[in-house]
Amino acid sequence: MQVLNFEIGTSKIAFIFLEELYIQLKGMAKIGEILSFEVCMDLMDLLYEKEKTAILYSSPHSLAASILVASYVITVPRQELEFPVLPWVKFVTSCKEEEIVEIVRNILEHVFEPCC
């Protein structure tokens, strides 16, 4: 498939899942109004800027869930961090909590790694 330059669109699939999760969160919790979808998109762009980074993530569901959780951690003010976003994402996506936590950790390390 790589030889043929066949694009299966994993990033597009993850984007669709991410958008659906964001809409669900926005519809059920006030915190969805605070969470920035632009930050979600920026994180997705950062992860896909290097092809080898994108390959690390096993499923579009877990990637989308992890991007949403990482965006929550980055954008929601500390005093508003009351919504149980990780258990909610785990419930909605049926992804393993350990997998989400590991991917979120990788995302945050990638975002906040020292530049020098």
Order of alpha helices (4+ residues) and beta strands (2+ residues): alpha-alpha-alpha-alpha-alpha-alpha-alpha
